[in-house]
Amino acid sequence: MRPLRTAALAGLVATAAACGGARTVPPPPPPAIAIDPPVLRAEALLPQAIDAYGVTFALTGRIENPNPRSLQVARFTYAFEVLGARVGAGQVSSDLVLPASGAVPVMVPVRLRWTDVPGFLGVLATQRSLPLTARGTARVRVPGGQLDLPYALDGSVVLPRLPAVALRGAVVRESNLFQTVVEVRVDVTNPNPFPLPTGQLAYDVSLNGVSVAEASKQSLEAVPPEGTTTIVLPIRFSTVGAAAGALSGAMRGKTEVALTGRAGYGALEMVLDTHAELVSR
């Protein structure tokens, strides 16, 4: 009789399992896909566009994908090393697709602002070109994560030149019992192959050492490439006072007009200290 009882017990266990009493075992995870890292071959760092605010480079090269499946580049990161300092870090998003077992060219725009260069105005006074290094990564999406492909490129850029500012002349346009108007003309010459944007002038004006305008401001018009723009500054001051007395006495001889201050176009800023002789109408 024992074999019969054993068979009946086995049947009960099988029935319970069929009714859902047994736990389901999940299938094993799929095997990991082996990915060989793509190869980034950086080739050149080429200046493409220079202006009063900075320079845009084209980072060129190629990426080789040794895998039998396509991969996507998510972004490029970059930072510049200039005069021993790391500056201008940024990133550029990408939708570049690396074909299976193939290669694609790369051209990434990266931007360096002049204000990021340590002591930029001092560098302009002593150097005509600026050596630099660009470092970063190309981030590639792979199954289960991402790979960062590093690169480093050396390059250089010809620096912009500061505009030339000259006091063209000064003329007495109006003089009556209440006020005197002296018209000061300033020439700004742009030696660069790119236009200067609108700028700002902060200035003081004196006649034979007597101040007639202090902490004044004037917007500056854009200056065309390798061109000259004339700025007209109407200086008004009271007929009564030291300035009027200086003008009255000086007009019997020579009157020197002095224009001092700062003029700026983008990151290009100049110190002004110019002089001219005042003439009457």
Backbone bond lengths (Angstrom), bond angles and torsions (degrees), N, CA, C in turn:
res aa  C-N    CA-C-N  psi(-1)  N-CA   C-N-CA  omega(-1)  CA-C   N-CA-C  phi
1 M - - - 1.460 - - 1.514 112.13 -
2 R 1.358 121.06 -24.99 1.463 123.21 -177.71 1.512 112.32 -60.09
3 P 1.348 120.86 -43.81 1.470 119.54 178.99 1.516 112.35 -58.07
4 L 1.333 116.07 -34.93 1.458 117.92 -179.49 1.525 111.06 -66.77
5 R 1.377 115.76 -43.19 1.461 118.71 177.54 1.532 111.72 -60.62
6 T 1.313 117.10 -40.55 1.487 120.67 178.83 1.507 111.38 -62.00
7 A 1.299 116.73 -42.19 1.465 119.85 179.77 1.517 111.25 -65.87
8 A 1.352 115.42 -38.35 1.471 118.05 179.14 1.526 111.10 -65.91
9 L 1.350 117.67 -40.18 1.454 121.28 178.70 1.534 111.98 -62.65
10 A 1.310 114.76 -41.78 1.468 119.48 177.95 1.516 111.18 -62.31
11 G 1.331 115.58 -36.92 1.451 118.86 179.01 1.509 111.73 -66.75
12 L 1.368 116.99 -38.34 1.461 119.76 177.72 1.525 111.80 -63.95
13 V 1.320 117.16 -41.49 1.468 120.84 178.42 1.518 111.09 -62.10
14 A 1.329 116.15 -42.31 1.474 119.47 179.96 1.517 111.16 -64.49
15 T 1.362 114.26 -38.96 1.468 117.85 179.76 1.518 111.15 -65.47
16 A 1.342 118.14 -41.45 1.462 121.74 178.95 1.526 111.19 -62.43
17 A 1.319 116.67 -41.04 1.463 120.09 178.39 1.517 111.53 -63.61
18 A 1.312 115.58 -39.35 1.463 119.49 179.86 1.513 111.69 -67.18
19 C 1.329 117.03 -26.45 1.466 120.96 179.73 1.524 112.50 -85.63
20 G 1.321 119.22 7.06 1.467 121.18 175.03 1.505 114.04 98.39
21 G 1.272 119.23 9.86 1.455 119.64 -179.49 1.518 112.72 -74.79
22 A 1.332 120.08 -21.98 1.467 122.47 -177.71 1.524 110.05 -86.10
23 R 1.357 119.75 146.79 1.466 125.55 179.12 1.520 110.61 -79.60
24 T 1.368 115.96 139.85 1.462 120.37 179.85 1.527 109.65 -85.75
25 V 1.280 118.49 131.30 1.461 124.13 179.44 1.527 108.80 -91.63
26 P 1.417 119.53 121.16 1.476 120.83 -179.11 1.523 111.12 -64.66
27 P 1.323 115.30 152.54 1.475 117.69 179.22 1.521 110.20 -69.76
28 P 1.287 118.19 155.47 1.469 121.18 179.87 1.532 110.20 -66.50
29 P 1.372 118.17 148.52 1.477 120.80 178.75 1.515 110.64 -63.55
30 P 1.343 115.56 150.95 1.465 117.70 178.57 1.521 110.14 -65.83
31 P 1.278 117.05 150.41 1.471 119.38 -179.83 1.533 110.97 -64.27
32 A 1.349 117.10 142.39 1.464 122.13 179.50 1.529 110.70 -62.46
33 I 1.355 114.01 141.99 1.463 119.48 179.67 1.526 108.73 -87.84
34 A 1.286 117.25 122.19 1.463 121.48 179.92 1.528 109.55 -75.66
35 I 1.357 116.82 127.70 1.460 122.74 179.60 1.521 108.99 -120.94
36 D 1.312 115.50 125.32 1.463 120.03 172.44 1.531 108.63 -84.26
37 P 1.336 118.36 132.84 1.466 119.91 -178.34 1.523 111.47 -60.13
38 P 1.350 117.93 132.65 1.465 119.62 171.50 1.530 110.36 -62.98
39 V 1.309 115.91 164.47 1.466 121.49 -178.01 1.526 108.80 -116.15
40 L 1.341 115.93 122.18 1.463 121.75 176.11 1.519 108.85 -97.83
41 R 1.308 115.70 118.83 1.469 121.26 178.51 1.534 108.23 -108.77
42 A 1.332 116.71 96.19 1.467 121.41 178.30 1.524 109.29 -75.00
43 E 1.326 117.05 137.77 1.463 120.89 -173.43 1.525 114.19 -117.51
44 A 1.321 119.00 -45.82 1.472 119.43 -173.85 1.525 110.52 -155.12
45 L 1.341 114.33 155.08 1.466 123.35 175.06 1.524 105.91 -122.90
46 L 1.335 116.82 101.68 1.463 121.90 -168.61 1.523 111.41 -112.30
47 P 1.351 118.75 124.25 1.472 120.43 174.19 1.529 109.96 -63.82
48 Q 1.338 116.03 130.64 1.457 121.27 -177.67 1.519 113.16 -112.56
49 A 1.320 117.00 -40.49 1.465 121.00 -176.47 1.524 108.83 -146.79
50 I 1.342 115.85 126.31 1.464 122.15 179.48 1.522 108.25 -118.91
51 D 1.321 116.73 137.37 1.459 120.68 176.57 1.525 108.85 -145.00
52 A 1.328 116.88 -170.13 1.458 121.06 -175.76 1.523 112.76 -74.03
53 Y 1.329 117.25 -8.30 1.463 120.79 -178.65 1.530 113.11 -105.75
54 G 1.323 117.51 -26.57 1.455 119.14 -177.97 1.514 111.84 173.01
55 V 1.348 115.05 -161.84 1.459 121.43 -178.23 1.523 108.89 -137.81
56 T 1.325 115.53 138.78 1.459 121.85 175.25 1.526 108.45 -104.50
57 F 1.327 115.28 128.37 1.460 121.71 177.37 1.526 109.82 -105.00
58 A 1.324 115.84 155.35 1.459 122.02 168.13 1.524 107.43 -106.35
59 L 1.322 115.78 116.99 1.458 121.35 175.79 1.525 106.61 -89.98
60 T 1.330 117.73 114.08 1.457 121.06 -174.37 1.526 111.14 -113.73
61 G 1.326 114.67 155.01 1.462 121.18 178.34 1.517 110.17 170.07
62 R 1.335 116.75 -153.52 1.453 121.98 178.39 1.520 109.05 -153.40
63 I 1.331 115.46 152.96 1.460 121.61 176.61 1.521 108.21 -120.97
64 E 1.325 115.47 128.60 1.462 121.96 179.98 1.526 109.20 -106.36
65 N 1.328 116.06 129.20 1.461 122.61 -179.75 1.524 109.70 -108.92
66 P 1.337 119.05 108.71 1.474 120.98 -177.53 1.528 113.42 -84.05
67 N 1.314 118.36 0.83 1.465 121.47 -173.41 1.529 112.07 -90.56
68 P 1.346 117.57 151.95 1.473 121.06 -179.35 1.523 112.92 -80.13
69 R 1.308 117.74 17.52 1.462 122.43 176.11 1.517 108.83 -138.78
70 S 1.337 116.90 151.34 1.461 121.07 -178.84 1.531 110.33 -75.12
71 L 1.317 115.68 153.17 1.454 122.90 178.57 1.524 108.55 -132.68
72 Q 1.331 117.02 160.35 1.468 121.36 -178.98 1.522 110.48 -119.01
73 V 1.346 114.89 138.71 1.465 121.40 173.60 1.524 107.71 -89.29
74 A 1.335 116.77 124.22 1.460 121.01 -177.04 1.517 112.21 -85.39
75 R 1.330 117.77 -40.44 1.461 120.51 -177.36 1.516 110.83 -167.65
76 F 1.329 114.45 163.75 1.456 122.62 171.98 1.527 107.79 -117.38
77 T 1.315 117.01 136.49 1.461 121.30 173.07 1.525 108.27 -109.50
78 Y 1.348 115.92 156.06 1.460 119.43 179.33 1.510 110.28 -154.48
79 A 1.302 115.29 157.59 1.466 123.74 171.16 1.519 106.60 -155.73
80 F 1.339 116.27 147.67 1.455 121.45 -179.73 1.526 110.40 -102.53
81 E 1.307 115.16 146.60 1.463 121.70 169.39 1.523 106.80 -112.17
82 V 1.343 115.10 114.07 1.462 122.43 -176.19 1.513 108.90 -130.42
83 L 1.327 116.51 123.43 1.466 121.68 177.27 1.524 111.51 52.54
84 G 1.325 115.52 40.50 1.464 120.95 176.54 1.505 115.20 81.38
85 A 1.325 119.09 2.90 1.461 122.21 -178.87 1.525 109.95 -117.73
86 R 1.334 115.81 145.71 1.462 121.63 175.81 1.527 107.70 -92.10
87 V 1.329 117.22 119.12 1.465 121.25 -173.68 1.524 109.60 -139.61
88 G 1.331 114.76 166.50 1.459 120.86 169.25 1.507 115.70 64.74
89 A 1.336 119.09 34.81 1.454 121.00 179.85 1.522 110.91 -67.22
90 G 1.322 116.92 145.77 1.459 121.60 178.68 1.507 111.01 -168.28
91 Q 1.326 115.85 -175.34 1.450 121.07 177.29 1.517 110.12 -148.37
92 V 1.337 114.82 155.00 1.460 122.29 -179.06 1.515 107.37 -128.22
93 S 1.326 117.82 119.46 1.465 120.24 178.34 1.525 109.96 -69.32
94 S 1.342 116.02 156.83 1.460 120.05 -173.87 1.523 110.17 -146.17
95 D 1.331 115.85 148.87 1.457 121.69 170.65 1.526 110.26 -122.04
96 L 1.324 115.70 25.23 1.454 121.66 -178.22 1.529 110.14 -66.48
97 V 1.329 116.93 131.08 1.458 122.81 178.45 1.524 109.18 -107.43
98 L 1.349 115.56 128.37 1.458 121.24 177.00 1.519 108.10 -92.30
99 P 1.341 118.13 115.43 1.461 119.00 -177.75 1.523 111.68 -68.00
100 A 1.314 115.40 154.26 1.461 120.41 178.80 1.523 109.98 -60.28
101 S 1.327 115.05 129.84 1.473 121.74 177.65 1.526 111.43 51.79
102 G 1.327 116.39 41.36 1.457 120.46 -178.30 1.513 112.21 -142.62
103 A 1.338 115.72 -172.91 1.462 121.97 -178.74 1.524 108.93 -140.85
104 V 1.328 116.03 151.28 1.460 121.28 178.21 1.521 108.94 -134.60
105 P 1.354 117.95 146.77 1.466 120.11 174.29 1.523 110.25 -73.82
106 V 1.326 115.66 155.92 1.459 122.55 -178.88 1.527 108.61 -127.41
107 M 1.334 117.34 133.89 1.459 121.97 170.90 1.528 107.18 -142.30
108 V 1.322 115.87 109.73 1.458 121.33 -173.80 1.529 108.92 -116.72
109 P 1.347 119.42 125.87 1.469 121.04 175.69 1.529 110.76 -79.33
110 V 1.331 116.44 127.81 1.468 121.53 176.86 1.524 107.73 -128.65
111 R 1.327 116.14 146.26 1.465 121.62 -169.18 1.523 111.41 -121.10
112 L 1.342 115.66 131.60 1.459 122.47 172.80 1.519 108.07 -115.69
113 R 1.332 117.10 122.96 1.469 121.50 176.85 1.528 109.00 -88.79
114 W 1.331 115.84 140.61 1.467 119.51 -179.70 1.523 111.03 -61.30
115 T 1.326 117.47 -33.70 1.459 119.59 -179.29 1.529 112.27 -67.30
116 D 1.338 117.88 -14.68 1.467 120.90 176.51 1.529 112.31 -82.05
117 V 1.320 116.83 -16.20 1.467 120.58 -179.18 1.526 108.47 -76.67
118 P 1.320 118.77 123.83 1.477 120.22 -178.99 1.529 111.45 -59.46
119 G 1.354 116.58 128.02 1.459 120.98 178.48 1.510 113.11 58.31
120 F 1.346 116.86 45.32 1.461 120.82 -170.95 1.526 113.47 -56.36
121 L 1.320 118.61 -45.77 1.466 120.07 -177.11 1.524 111.11 -65.69
122 G 1.321 117.11 -34.79 1.462 119.61 175.04 1.517 111.88 -67.81
123 V 1.337 116.81 -36.25 1.469 120.84 177.00 1.521 110.21 -63.38
124 L 1.343 117.24 -40.90 1.469 120.08 178.67 1.520 111.93 -59.03
125 A 1.330 116.18 -33.62 1.465 120.04 -176.55 1.518 112.21 -76.49
126 T 1.330 118.58 -17.17 1.470 120.48 -172.57 1.523 113.86 -121.38
127 Q 1.344 118.92 -16.47 1.461 120.91 -174.82 1.525 110.60 -130.65
128 R 1.328 115.23 148.07 1.460 120.82 175.14 1.517 111.82 -98.60
129 S 1.338 117.05 -23.17 1.458 120.30 177.63 1.520 109.15 -138.01
130 L 1.322 115.58 162.61 1.459 120.95 -174.48 1.526 109.40 -128.23
131 P 1.345 118.70 113.95 1.464 120.06 173.63 1.523 110.79 -77.39
132 L 1.329 116.58 148.45 1.457 120.39 -178.92 1.525 110.07 -158.66
133 T 1.329 115.33 167.91 1.456 123.08 176.89 1.524 108.69 -131.07
134 A 1.325 115.88 136.65 1.463 121.40 174.65 1.527 108.20 -109.23
135 R 1.330 116.49 129.90 1.469 122.08 178.04 1.523 108.86 -129.02
136 G 1.329 115.42 149.85 1.450 119.17 177.29 1.506 111.60 175.56
137 T 1.343 115.58 -159.43 1.462 121.25 -178.63 1.525 109.69 -141.62
138 A 1.320 114.60 156.77 1.458 122.70 165.57 1.526 106.32 -106.97
139 R 1.320 116.70 121.14 1.469 120.61 -177.77 1.525 109.10 -95.10
140 V 1.347 116.10 120.33 1.458 122.98 -176.76 1.520 109.23 -110.99
141 R 1.337 116.70 130.81 1.458 120.72 175.56 1.530 109.92 -79.08
142 V 1.321 115.60 132.49 1.464 122.25 177.41 1.521 107.77 -131.64
143 P 1.339 118.49 159.39 1.470 119.70 178.63 1.533 111.44 -55.06
144 G 1.329 115.81 122.10 1.456 120.63 178.03 1.513 115.44 85.05
145 G 1.345 118.56 4.92 1.467 118.13 -179.74 1.512 112.94 169.53
146 Q 1.332 116.19 -143.69 1.451 121.73 -177.78 1.524 109.63 -154.10
147 L 1.324 114.91 158.47 1.461 122.20 177.39 1.526 108.73 -124.28
148 D 1.327 117.73 137.22 1.461 122.81 175.04 1.522 109.18 -104.87
149 L 1.329 115.61 120.15 1.462 121.67 179.83 1.528 108.21 -100.21
150 P 1.338 119.32 112.30 1.470 120.69 -176.02 1.532 112.34 -78.95
151 Y 1.336 115.05 156.53 1.462 121.36 174.17 1.519 108.86 -148.94
152 A 1.321 116.76 161.66 1.468 123.81 173.62 1.523 107.46 -151.68
153 L 1.344 115.86 134.32 1.463 121.44 -179.10 1.517 109.95 -138.54
154 D 1.326 116.44 136.31 1.456 121.90 174.16 1.528 109.43 -96.56
155 G 1.319 116.22 147.32 1.451 120.82 178.67 1.511 110.68 -161.00
156 S 1.314 116.92 -172.29 1.463 122.16 177.49 1.520 108.44 -157.29
157 V 1.334 115.33 162.73 1.454 120.82 179.11 1.524 108.51 -141.79
158 V 1.335 115.71 139.72 1.458 120.59 173.84 1.522 107.77 -73.62
159 L 1.318 116.99 127.36 1.458 121.76 -175.80 1.527 111.48 -76.65
160 P 1.329 117.28 150.24 1.469 119.31 173.90 1.523 110.45 -69.07
161 R 1.321 115.42 164.87 1.467 121.21 178.23 1.517 109.65 -110.77
162 L 1.303 115.17 145.63 1.458 119.53 179.42 1.529 110.48 -69.30
163 P 1.326 117.69 142.74 1.465 119.98 175.44 1.531 110.50 -63.98
164 A 1.320 115.30 155.76 1.462 121.49 175.26 1.518 108.56 -97.87
165 V 1.328 116.38 128.99 1.468 121.76 -179.47 1.523 108.18 -116.65
166 A 1.339 116.58 126.27 1.465 121.16 -178.66 1.522 109.87 -134.01
167 L 1.311 115.70 138.53 1.467 121.35 175.50 1.526 107.63 -79.63
168 R 1.308 115.30 108.53 1.463 120.42 -174.25 1.520 112.26 -74.50
169 G 1.329 116.42 -33.84 1.462 119.44 -179.93 1.513 110.64 165.85
170 A 1.327 115.86 171.50 1.459 122.14 178.42 1.515 108.63 -142.64
171 V 1.331 115.67 136.65 1.463 121.61 -175.59 1.528 108.63 -133.21
172 V 1.358 116.28 138.04 1.459 120.80 172.60 1.528 107.75 -77.62
173 R 1.347 116.56 112.65 1.459 121.42 -178.18 1.522 113.09 -94.10
174 E 1.324 116.85 -25.12 1.460 119.72 -177.67 1.513 108.60 -155.19
175 S 1.308 116.50 139.38 1.462 121.33 175.42 1.514 108.39 -152.88
176 N 1.344 116.67 116.58 1.456 121.25 179.71 1.526 109.37 -140.51
177 L 1.317 116.70 -165.80 1.462 120.24 -176.89 1.521 112.78 -67.52
178 F 1.328 117.25 -19.59 1.457 119.65 -172.71 1.537 113.89 -107.21
179 Q 1.316 117.42 -37.98 1.456 118.77 -176.61 1.522 111.65 -152.70
180 T 1.307 113.60 161.09 1.464 122.21 173.76 1.519 107.60 -122.54
181 V 1.317 116.06 137.63 1.467 121.60 178.02 1.519 108.34 -118.93
182 V 1.326 115.21 119.55 1.459 121.61 175.55 1.526 107.54 -110.42
183 E 1.315 116.34 125.43 1.452 121.54 179.72 1.532 109.42 -96.71
184 V 1.320 115.58 116.72 1.461 121.72 -179.13 1.537 108.15 -104.51
185 R 1.310 116.72 130.79 1.467 121.55 179.80 1.528 109.75 -113.15
186 V 1.326 114.21 131.52 1.467 121.19 -177.58 1.523 108.62 -125.20
187 D 1.320 117.12 129.77 1.466 122.42 175.56 1.522 110.22 -97.66
188 V 1.333 116.41 130.33 1.468 122.08 173.99 1.519 107.88 -114.98
189 T 1.329 116.46 119.85 1.459 122.06 -179.01 1.526 109.22 -109.90
190 N 1.317 115.12 127.98 1.468 121.88 -179.24 1.523 109.93 -99.06
191 P 1.337 118.69 112.58 1.462 120.21 -178.68 1.530 113.51 -86.64
192 N 1.320 117.72 1.95 1.463 121.85 -173.18 1.529 112.59 -94.55
193 P 1.340 117.46 157.02 1.470 120.61 179.04 1.524 113.09 -81.40
194 F 1.322 117.81 5.55 1.459 121.96 177.07 1.535 108.62 -120.87
195 P 1.333 118.47 154.54 1.472 120.14 -179.29 1.526 111.00 -72.97
196 L 1.322 115.42 151.50 1.455 120.66 171.48 1.522 108.22 -90.08
197 P 1.338 118.48 134.69 1.471 120.18 178.85 1.521 110.54 -73.96
198 T 1.309 116.82 174.66 1.462 119.50 173.16 1.528 109.11 -58.77
199 G 1.331 115.79 144.84 1.456 119.92 -174.73 1.513 112.22 -133.62
200 Q 1.325 115.10 -161.90 1.463 121.25 -177.00 1.515 109.52 -140.55
201 L 1.322 115.32 138.01 1.462 122.60 177.65 1.520 109.07 -119.16
202 A 1.327 116.90 127.58 1.462 123.07 172.01 1.520 106.91 -116.26
203 Y 1.340 117.86 126.16 1.462 118.26 -168.22 1.521 112.71 -148.65
204 D 1.342 113.53 160.03 1.462 123.92 168.45 1.529 107.12 -123.12
205 V 1.333 116.13 147.65 1.468 121.34 176.92 1.525 108.21 -129.70
206 S 1.332 115.53 136.40 1.469 120.40 176.51 1.518 109.75 -133.31
207 L 1.347 115.28 152.38 1.463 122.90 175.87 1.521 107.47 -116.12
208 N 1.321 115.68 116.94 1.470 121.36 -177.68 1.533 111.55 47.75
209 G 1.334 114.94 41.01 1.453 120.60 176.25 1.505 115.46 87.36
210 V 1.346 118.41 -5.17 1.460 121.97 179.19 1.531 108.85 -100.12
211 S 1.335 116.50 123.97 1.463 120.81 -176.04 1.528 111.55 -68.42
212 V 1.334 116.47 132.43 1.461 121.52 175.27 1.533 111.44 -119.28
213 A 1.326 118.09 -10.65 1.469 122.44 176.94 1.524 107.87 -154.26
214 E 1.337 116.09 127.66 1.456 120.97 -178.86 1.527 110.29 -128.59
215 A 1.347 115.38 139.19 1.470 122.28 176.22 1.526 112.07 51.36
216 S 1.319 116.19 38.35 1.465 120.44 178.16 1.521 109.80 -84.73
217 K 1.337 116.00 156.01 1.469 120.67 -179.67 1.523 110.13 -130.72
218 Q 1.324 114.25 148.29 1.458 120.68 -178.44 1.526 108.40 -147.98
219 S 1.337 116.43 133.47 1.457 119.77 173.71 1.517 109.69 -71.79
220 L 1.307 116.22 146.26 1.459 121.89 -179.66 1.522 109.42 -110.49
221 E 1.305 116.20 132.99 1.457 120.66 177.26 1.526 110.53 -71.75
222 A 1.324 115.22 156.86 1.460 120.38 174.62 1.526 109.74 -62.14
223 V 1.322 115.80 150.00 1.463 121.58 -179.52 1.523 108.12 -118.80
224 P 1.336 118.79 127.26 1.473 120.42 -177.08 1.527 111.16 -67.84
225 P 1.331 116.86 162.25 1.466 120.23 177.66 1.524 111.45 -56.44
226 E 1.328 116.29 129.34 1.460 123.14 178.08 1.531 110.88 52.85
227 G 1.322 116.35 34.75 1.465 121.31 -179.10 1.515 111.63 -122.15
228 T 1.329 115.47 179.60 1.465 122.50 -178.07 1.525 109.58 -130.90
229 T 1.327 115.94 138.28 1.463 122.95 175.67 1.526 108.58 -124.22
230 T 1.331 116.31 137.87 1.470 121.27 178.50 1.527 109.69 -101.06
231 I 1.322 114.97 129.63 1.465 121.98 178.55 1.526 108.23 -105.16
232 V 1.322 116.80 132.96 1.456 121.92 178.47 1.527 108.76 -108.73
233 L 1.346 116.13 122.36 1.457 121.96 179.78 1.527 108.97 -112.88
234 P 1.334 118.37 108.31 1.471 119.49 175.68 1.533 109.42 -83.31
235 I 1.322 116.51 115.73 1.467 122.09 -178.44 1.532 107.82 -102.28
236 R 1.332 115.99 115.49 1.472 121.59 179.99 1.525 109.57 -109.65
237 F 1.330 115.79 134.60 1.460 118.99 175.57 1.531 108.77 -149.53
238 S 1.314 114.42 158.25 1.479 121.08 -174.76 1.523 110.71 -66.67
239 T 1.339 114.48 145.98 1.463 120.25 176.64 1.522 111.10 -69.49
240 V 1.322 116.57 -20.29 1.465 121.39 179.77 1.524 108.37 -99.75
241 G 1.337 117.86 131.97 1.453 120.55 176.40 1.505 112.46 130.00
242 A 1.316 114.62 -179.89 1.460 120.72 -175.99 1.519 112.18 -62.14
243 A 1.349 117.26 -39.80 1.460 119.93 -178.42 1.520 111.09 -63.22
244 A 1.336 115.28 -43.53 1.464 118.41 179.12 1.508 110.90 -65.21
245 G 1.329 116.67 -39.12 1.462 119.61 177.96 1.509 112.03 -64.14
246 A 1.310 116.45 -41.21 1.463 120.21 178.10 1.513 110.53 -63.12
247 L 1.343 116.50 -42.66 1.454 120.02 179.74 1.524 110.85 -64.61
248 S 1.337 116.92 -43.39 1.468 121.13 -178.21 1.520 110.96 -62.81
249 G 1.316 115.93 -44.13 1.459 118.55 -179.99 1.504 112.15 -71.95
250 A 1.332 115.91 -36.42 1.464 119.47 -176.35 1.518 112.39 -72.23
251 M 1.328 116.46 -29.76 1.452 118.62 -177.57 1.520 112.24 -65.26
252 R 1.329 116.81 -17.66 1.470 119.26 175.94 1.526 110.52 -77.89
253 G 1.331 116.08 -13.10 1.460 121.03 174.74 1.514 108.70 -133.53
254 K 1.325 117.32 -137.03 1.451 121.34 177.53 1.531 109.86 -95.70
255 T 1.330 114.47 140.56 1.467 120.59 177.08 1.516 108.60 -116.99
256 E 1.327 116.56 121.76 1.473 120.31 178.27 1.523 108.93 -97.72
257 V 1.321 114.97 129.00 1.460 122.01 174.79 1.523 107.45 -102.22
258 A 1.333 116.33 129.56 1.469 121.44 178.42 1.524 108.88 -117.98
259 L 1.327 116.04 128.84 1.463 122.37 176.31 1.526 107.98 -115.16
260 T 1.328 117.17 120.27 1.462 121.98 178.95 1.523 108.92 -128.54
261 G 1.327 116.56 158.22 1.466 120.80 178.75 1.507 111.69 146.80
262 R 1.331 115.92 -149.75 1.460 122.36 -179.01 1.524 109.14 -139.81
263 A 1.332 115.10 142.01 1.461 121.58 175.32 1.523 108.03 -125.63
264 G 1.330 116.60 137.86 1.452 119.89 -177.72 1.510 113.07 -135.99
265 Y 1.337 115.88 136.00 1.460 123.91 172.79 1.526 106.77 -125.93
266 G 1.322 117.64 105.33 1.454 118.80 -175.06 1.517 110.07 62.31
267 A 1.351 116.52 -128.38 1.463 121.02 178.33 1.524 112.43 -87.64
268 L 1.337 117.41 -1.69 1.459 121.70 -178.68 1.522 108.86 -91.04
269 E 1.309 116.52 112.09 1.462 121.27 -175.76 1.524 109.87 -127.25
270 M 1.338 116.52 134.30 1.453 122.09 -177.25 1.518 110.74 -121.14
271 V 1.330 115.42 145.86 1.460 121.77 171.32 1.519 108.11 -90.15
272 L 1.336 117.21 131.60 1.460 121.80 -177.63 1.519 110.88 -104.44
273 D 1.319 115.67 136.94 1.467 122.35 172.42 1.522 106.37 -157.56
274 T 1.328 115.45 79.56 1.463 121.09 -173.50 1.527 110.41 -120.37
275 H 1.337 115.53 156.10 1.471 121.07 -174.51 1.539 109.11 -139.09
276 A 1.319 115.47 149.27 1.460 121.16 176.09 1.525 108.47 -154.96
277 E 1.321 115.48 166.81 1.475 120.22 179.61 1.520 109.32 -95.30
278 L 1.324 116.73 134.73 1.450 122.62 178.75 1.520 110.04 -82.19
279 V 1.336 115.20 136.39 1.469 120.57 176.05 1.513 108.31 -124.25
280 S 1.337 116.69 152.38 1.464 120.60 176.93 1.519 109.17 -89.93
281 R 1.318 115.73 164.67 1.471 120.52 -178.54 1.516 111.09 -63.56
